Amino acid sequence: MSRYLEEAAALLRRAAEINEQKNGSMPFNRMAGQERIAREFATLGAIDKGLLPAEIVQDVLRALTDRQTA
């Protein structure tokens, strides 16, 4: 994993800790934070494997579709 991905993962781990501290007694908020952080980890994992994350693919497809209809 590149240094940038390692740093991003470290920031996500810190965000996860803060989410647990801040929202520990509020299950819905805690779960929403966990889901968001999990998506970001999945994005990092995809990038690490040389794959385009789903959100980027969606953006590319949207841009291509918009260009064809213009």
Secondary structure, DSSP 8 states (H G I E B T S, - for coil): --HHHHHHHHHHHHHHHHHHHHHTT-HHHHHHHHHHHHHHHHHHHHHHTT---HHHHHHHHHHHHHHHH-
